[in-house]
């Protein structure tokens, strides 16, 4: 009798732990713990098993250690910086990131923020994209944004599915001084859009024709705008001008556009760092993705 009861208790405990292991995210395990549905010991085992289940295969582990929970921890997802990587490496990383999204969806996790679904590879020129597109991906499909030099991937669990992500996560204007700044501006814009932000573009409004940025003031000062990103090369003066006209944070992205003494963007960088107008945050030269991440984090407290 005692032996049968012990076996029954063991089986029930085993079934309970199996159910816990099926939780898709650490946050869901912690929610179960907080509600009293599981014990601290069970939560610990579940998290350990979750981490094991997310371990990369041997091929991926030979060149990458992906940070799938970066979005939950830091508020912005990991992206693949493609410069210096092989087509096979990029494709393998993207496919694993899509698999992680699929696992969350298939487990019944309904609280997947849009930015958790953002799977991006940056600095992908057309030749590199064509090589990547020849590689079979098991967990989703890719789209190439040529001007931004970005590959975005949609996990297969989200394809042909009505995914209502709710309202956009704030509004950010992406402006650039000249047409040659477009690749950097588009890198920022696409990154923000994939993170669920409402993006409005205001392009070719450099200080050589001040009437252009003045004409854009109604858009820049709209109450719905939470932040303005400004990409500029040459003298890099546009962010200072914009920051003196708007009340929201300005994220300045210097670009490497210009003649000899621009020093591949150093002159624009120094101008932006020395802005007389308050409220300007500056990122590295040509770093549209980094500027997008900063702008995204700037607006989250207001949502």
Secondary structure, 3 states (H helix, E strand, C coil): CHHHHHHHHHHHHHHHHHHHHCCCCHHHHHHHHHHCCCCHHHHHHHHHHHHHHCCCCHHHHCCCCCCCCHHHHHCCCCCEECCCCCHHHHHHHHHHHHHHHHHHHHCCCCCCCHHHCCEEEECCCHHHHHHHHCCCCCCEEEEEECCCCEEEEEEHHHCCCCCCCCCCCCEEEEEECCHHHHHHHHHHHHHHHHCCCEEEEECCCCHHHHHHHHHCHHHHCCCCCCEEEEEECCCCCHHHHHHCCCCCEEEEEECCCCCHHHHHHHHHHHHHHCCCCCCEEEECCCCHHHHHHHHHHHHHCCC
